[in-house]
Structures are given as structure tokens and as C-alpha cells.
Amino acid sequence: MHSDHRAVYQLLATGRISPAQAERLLTISNQGRETAWTLAAGAAAALTQLPSLAHLFNALAPAGLNLIHHIVQGGIQ
């Protein structure tokens, strides 16, 4: 059991919070943990795509640099 859950159950057992308050606190705790896992999974998925993103960037970079050069030189109006 997680320490935050244990603390909520302790508060409930001692009568310092109501069952409804305990339920809300446990829900909030679980949502935060789920958000963290979702972000971690998304980051892991993005990291697996880095080689293909690097390849795409290398393929598109010369065209982008030429476009920037033309814009700076006033070639595109």
C-alpha cells in the first residue's frame, strides 16, 4: 500500500476525515499517479522514435536551410 493511501486510511480511522473525504483524497492520489505513468509511457514511446525523427530532420534540414537563406536574402516576397 502506498504511504499516501495509508495516511488517508489513518485519518479516516481516527475520525479526522469522513468516508466521502477519504474517497476524494484517494481518487486524487490515483489520478496523479495515473498521469505520471501516462507521461512516462509517452516519453518512452517518443524515445523509441528518435532515430526515425533524426533521419527525417536530416532529410528536411537542407531544404529548410535553403528556404531560410532565401527569406533572409529577400528572395521570397
N, CA and C atoms as a LAMMPS dump frame, in Angstrom:
ITEM: TIMESTEP
0
ITEM: NUMBER OF ATOMS
231
ITEM: BOX BOUNDS ff ff ff
-5.0000000000000000e+02 5.0000000000000000e+02
-5.0000000000000000e+02 5.0000000000000000e+02
-5.0000000000000000e+02 5.0000000000000000e+02
ITEM: ATOMS id mol type element x y z
1 1 1 N 0.852 -1.172 0
2 1 2 C 0 0 0
3 1 3 C 0.9 1.238 0
4 2 1 N 0.503 2.259 -0.726
5 2 2 C 1.278 3.49 -0.818
6 2 3 C 1.13 4.296 0.467
7 3 1 N 2.154 5.058 0.78
8 3 2 C 2.144 5.814 2.031
9 3 3 C 1.028 6.855 2.064
10 4 1 N 0.696 7.445 0.896
11 4 2 C -0.391 8.425 0.9
12 4 3 C -1.734 7.754 1.159
13 5 1 N -1.919 6.542 0.632
14 5 2 C -3.154 5.8 0.91
15 5 3 C -3.224 5.439 2.388
16 6 1 N -2.101 5.017 2.922
17 6 2 C -2.044 4.643 4.332
18 6 3 C -2.403 5.843 5.212
19 7 1 N -1.887 7.029 4.839
20 7 2 C -2.181 8.24 5.615
21 7 3 C -3.673 8.564 5.565
22 8 1 N -4.296 8.411 4.39
23 8 2 C -5.727 8.679 4.258
24 8 3 C -6.523 7.706 5.126
25 9 1 N -6.15 6.426 5.08
26 9 2 C -6.86 5.431 5.9
27 9 3 C -6.668 5.714 7.391
28 10 1 N -5.504 6.195 7.765
29 10 2 C -5.239 6.534 9.17
30 10 3 C -6.136 7.703 9.602
31 11 1 N -6.237 8.72 8.75
32 11 2 C -7.111 9.858 9.06
33 11 3 C -8.564 9.41 9.166
34 12 1 N -8.961 8.522 8.292
35 12 2 C -10.331 8.002 8.329
36 12 3 C -10.57 7.191 9.608
37 13 1 N -9.613 6.354 9.957
38 13 2 C -9.753 5.505 11.141
39 13 3 C -9.835 6.323 12.429
40 14 1 N -9.119 7.433 12.468
41 14 2 C -9.14 8.268 13.673
42 14 3 C -10.299 9.251 13.683
43 15 1 N -11.086 9.265 12.614
44 15 2 C -12.254 10.141 12.561
45 15 3 C -11.952 11.579 12.184
46 16 1 N -10.759 11.836 11.706
47 16 2 C -10.391 13.214 11.337
48 16 3 C -10.977 13.625 9.995
49 17 1 N -11.282 12.648 9.139
50 17 2 C -11.956 12.93 7.859
51 17 3 C -13.12 11.95 7.705
52 18 1 N -14.062 12.35 6.853
53 18 2 C -15.226 11.499 6.601
54 18 3 C -14.901 10.481 5.507
55 19 1 N -15.729 9.449 5.37
56 19 2 C -15.515 8.494 4.265
57 19 3 C -15.553 9.173 2.892
58 20 1 N -16.428 10.161 2.734
59 20 2 C -16.503 10.87 1.451
60 20 3 C -15.208 11.632 1.183
61 21 1 N -14.66 12.266 2.223
62 21 2 C -13.391 12.978 2.047
63 21 3 C -12.258 11.998 1.733
64 22 1 N -12.264 10.858 2.398
65 22 2 C -11.244 9.842 2.131
66 22 3 C -11.333 9.369 0.688
67 23 1 N -12.546 9.147 0.221
68 23 2 C -12.73 8.696 -1.16
69 23 3 C -12.192 9.723 -2.146
70 24 1 N -12.479 11.007 -1.894
71 24 2 C -11.973 12.068 -2.781
72 24 3 C -10.444 12.107 -2.77
73 25 1 N -9.853 12.006 -1.581
74 25 2 C -8.397 12.032 -1.493
75 25 3 C -7.754 10.847 -2.209
76 26 1 N -8.344 9.679 -2.062
77 26 2 C -7.806 8.502 -2.751
78 26 3 C -7.946 8.621 -4.264
79 27 1 N -9.048 9.184 -4.717
80 27 2 C -9.254 9.389 -6.15
81 27 3 C -8.216 10.354 -6.705
82 28 1 N -7.993 11.454 -6
83 28 2 C -6.999 12.44 -6.437
84 28 3 C -5.605 11.813 -6.477
85 29 1 N -5.285 11.027 -5.455
86 29 2 C -3.984 10.364 -5.398
87 29 3 C -3.794 9.427 -6.586
88 30 1 N -4.818 8.654 -6.906
89 30 2 C -4.733 7.721 -8.025
90 30 3 C -4.634 8.446 -9.355
91 31 1 N -5.344 9.562 -9.512
92 31 2 C -5.293 10.313 -10.767
93 31 3 C -3.895 10.869 -11.001
94 32 1 N -3.27 11.373 -9.942
95 32 2 C -1.907 11.89 -10.079
96 32 3 C -0.938 10.811 -10.489
97 33 1 N -1.096 9.637 -9.904
98 33 2 C -0.209 8.515 -10.224
99 33 3 C -0.444 8.054 -11.668
100 34 1 N -1.706 8.016 -12.097
101 34 2 C -2.018 7.614 -13.47
102 34 3 C -1.453 8.612 -14.462
103 35 1 N -1.519 9.897 -14.135
104 35 2 C -0.96 10.922 -15.014
105 35 3 C 0.545 10.739 -15.159
106 36 1 N 1.217 10.467 -14.062
107 36 2 C 2.662 10.27 -14.111
108 36 3 C 3.016 9.066 -14.98
109 37 1 N 2.266 7.967 -14.842
110 37 2 C 2.535 6.782 -15.665
111 37 3 C 2.256 7.055 -17.137
112 38 1 N 1.201 7.826 -17.418
113 38 2 C 0.874 8.163 -18.8
114 38 3 C 1.983 8.997 -19.423
115 39 1 N 2.482 9.985 -18.679
116 39 2 C 3.571 10.817 -19.194
117 39 3 C 4.839 9.993 -19.407
118 40 1 N 5.128 9.082 -18.489
119 40 2 C 6.315 8.237 -18.631
120 40 3 C 6.189 7.334 -19.858
121 41 1 N 5.013 6.768 -20.071
122 41 2 C 4.812 5.904 -21.24
123 41 3 C 4.938 6.709 -22.532
124 42 1 N 4.404 7.916 -22.543
125 42 2 C 4.527 8.775 -23.726
126 42 3 C 5.97 9.144 -24.01
127 43 1 N 6.722 9.447 -22.968
128 43 2 C 8.138 9.777 -23.147
129 43 3 C 8.909 8.574 -23.669
130 44 1 N 8.613 7.389 -23.139
131 44 2 C 9.282 6.179 -23.607
132 44 3 C 8.961 5.914 -25.074
133 45 1 N 7.706 6.115 -25.454
134 45 2 C 7.315 5.912 -26.845
135 45 3 C 8.023 6.918 -27.754
136 46 1 N 8.139 8.156 -27.303
137 46 2 C 8.82 9.181 -28.105
138 46 3 C 10.296 8.849 -28.26
139 47 1 N 10.908 8.335 -27.201
140 47 2 C 12.327 7.99 -27.279
141 47 3 C 12.592 6.87 -28.277
142 48 1 N 11.636 5.972 -28.435
143 48 2 C 11.831 4.894 -29.402
144 48 3 C 11.764 5.412 -30.835
145 49 1 N 11.188 6.586 -31.022
146 49 2 C 11.052 7.161 -32.356
147 49 3 C 12.186 8.113 -32.702
148 50 1 N 13.113 8.354 -31.795
149 50 2 C 14.187 9.309 -32.05
150 50 3 C 15.003 9.002 -33.297
151 51 1 N 15.397 7.763 -33.55
152 51 2 C 16.182 7.527 -34.772
153 51 3 C 15.435 7.915 -36.044
154 52 1 N 14.154 7.596 -36.132
155 52 2 C 13.419 7.955 -37.349
156 52 3 C 13.168 9.454 -37.418
157 53 1 N 12.984 10.108 -36.271
158 53 2 C 12.828 11.564 -36.284
159 53 3 C 14.134 12.25 -36.689
160 54 1 N 15.26 11.703 -36.235
161 54 2 C 16.55 12.268 -36.623
162 54 3 C 16.763 12.114 -38.123
163 55 1 N 16.384 10.961 -38.667
164 55 2 C 16.509 10.737 -40.107
165 55 3 C 15.631 11.73 -40.879
166 56 1 N 14.409 11.935 -40.422
167 56 2 C 13.502 12.881 -41.072
168 56 3 C 14.069 14.297 -41.009
169 57 1 N 14.585 14.69 -39.843
170 57 2 C 15.17 16.024 -39.704
171 57 3 C 16.35 16.199 -40.656
172 58 1 N 17.216 15.201 -40.73
173 58 2 C 18.373 15.294 -41.624
174 58 3 C 17.944 15.389 -43.083
175 59 1 N 16.849 14.739 -43.442
176 59 2 C 16.366 14.798 -44.821
177 59 3 C 15.746 16.164 -45.134
178 60 1 N 15.083 16.767 -44.148
179 60 2 C 14.388 18.032 -44.389
180 60 3 C 15.243 19.263 -44.107
181 61 1 N 16.296 19.123 -43.345
182 61 2 C 17.101 20.271 -42.935
183 61 3 C 17.671 21.067 -44.112
184 62 1 N 18.249 20.441 -45.132
185 62 2 C 18.805 21.253 -46.23
186 62 3 C 17.748 22.124 -46.91
187 63 1 N 16.565 21.583 -47.141
188 63 2 C 15.511 22.38 -47.776
189 63 3 C 15.099 23.536 -46.875
190 64 1 N 15.01 23.271 -45.579
191 64 2 C 14.648 24.322 -44.626
192 64 3 C 15.704 25.401 -44.56
193 65 1 N 16.961 25.005 -44.583
194 65 2 C 18.033 25.99 -44.555
195 65 3 C 18.041 26.837 -45.818
196 66 1 N 17.771 26.214 -46.981
197 66 2 C 17.682 26.993 -48.226
198 66 3 C 16.536 27.986 -48.17
199 67 1 N 15.415 27.585 -47.639
200 67 2 C 14.261 28.483 -47.512
201 67 3 C 14.597 29.66 -46.615
202 68 1 N 15.241 29.391 -45.488
203 68 2 C 15.636 30.475 -44.571
204 68 3 C 16.613 31.413 -45.265
205 69 1 N 17.549 30.863 -46.02
206 69 2 C 18.518 31.691 -46.746
207 69 3 C 17.808 32.624 -47.727
208 70 1 N 16.836 32.113 -48.477
209 70 2 C 16.092 32.933 -49.43
210 70 3 C 15.283 34.003 -48.723
211 71 1 N 14.705 33.686 -47.594
212 71 2 C 13.923 34.666 -46.847
213 71 3 C 14.834 35.777 -46.338
214 72 1 N 15.988 35.407 -45.81
215 72 2 C 16.922 36.4 -45.287
216 72 3 C 17.449 37.287 -46.419
217 73 1 N 17.677 36.707 -47.591
218 73 2 C 18.201 37.441 -48.719
219 73 3 C 17.113 38.259 -49.44
220 74 1 N 15.863 38.078 -49.027
221 74 2 C 14.768 38.829 -49.663
222 74 3 C 14.273 38.204 -50.934
223 75 1 N 14.583 36.928 -51.179
224 75 2 C 14.19 36.257 -52.396
225 75 3 C 12.734 35.864 -52.438
226 76 1 N 12.085 35.739 -51.277
227 76 2 C 10.664 35.372 -51.235
228 76 3 C 9.906 36.568 -50.707
229 77 1 N 8.86 36.955 -51.446
230 77 2 C 8.112 38.141 -51.042
231 77 3 C 6.674 37.831 -50.777
